[in-house]
Amino acid sequence: MSGPPISPAGSPAISHAVPRRLVLRAGALAALGSAVLTGCDLDPRSADSSPTADATPDPDQHVVEAARAELRGLLLRLAVTSGAGALVACHRTQLAALQGDPPPTTQRARPFTPAQTVARERRAAQRFERWALTCQNGDLARVLASVSAGIRTQPVLRERSS
Amino acid sequence: MSGATDALQRTLAGEHAAVFVLGALGGRASALPAPALRAALDRAYAVHLRRRDELRARVATAGAQPLAAAPAYRLPRPLDTAAQVEAAALHVERACATTYAALVAATSGHDRAWAVDALVATAVGETAFGGGPESLPGLA
């Protein structure tokens, strides 16, 4: 049983804190596992044995794909943008939480201007928030909301909003 | 009780604790030469009071009896310096962010929107207590 983050006096300290790896696995796998299975099921036996179960589309698959594409697009441009190392590290972590692969380093891209960086990061934060509100899977929503919050904590957005 | 209502109650329990601890930290900070920290604690206390009241209303709307606060909560120790008080406040905010993230997962609609707003605002507000940028606030 979980409890408040700060325990009442006299009771053992209880925290919602869960090891990051476990949370990400639980959140991403619960949300993404079915998307992977329904989208990439190459085992013909499964199609023969239970066609109705495998044919069920994952209602959040388009959200997962859009979220990964958003982060990949940012990474592609930020990787060649001067002074964006912290943002690149942040988005790589976030993409990993969504079980996405980073874009290939061989792909050519133009760097962002400082204004473009702010605009694209702000847009991404808004998109992730919207996806968190509209997706059906709760664990996926948690990851998406956390990505949105994580983007908003980055100095590039905090400096502009203060 | 539904999963969503249970999650609302857990978040309310967290808010009760946050209000208690932040109030105590504010009292402690008032004896320290740290006006910026006192102001930040005042703002955080007001935010969590408002959230506690909003959560009470949400639990009641869900048809449940809102959880009452515990008589007291264990305070972090020691709290002799501004740095210690600030660290304790940051711990409270991060614990609340984790609770809000859990609420996001357990709810939908207006309750999820409330939880997302609270998660984002808390993650951004952690800077008032020395928190730095995080890739995935509320998940650590």
Interface residues (C-beta under 8 A of the other chain):
Chain A: S2 G3 P4 P5 I6 S7 P8 A9 G10 A13 S15 H16 A17 V18 R20 V23 L24 G27 A86 A89 C90 H91 T93 Q94 A97 E129 A132 L133 Q136 G138 D139 A141 R142 V143 A145 S146 V147 S148 A149 G150 R152 T153 Q154 P155 R158
Chain B: R10 A13 G14 H16 A17 A18 F20 V21 A70 P71 A72 Y73 R74 V92 A95 C96 A97 T98 T99 A101 A102 V104 A105 A106 T107 S108 R112 A113 A115 V116 L119 V120 T122 A123 V124 E126 T127 G131 G132 P133 E134 S135 L136 P137 G138 L139 A140
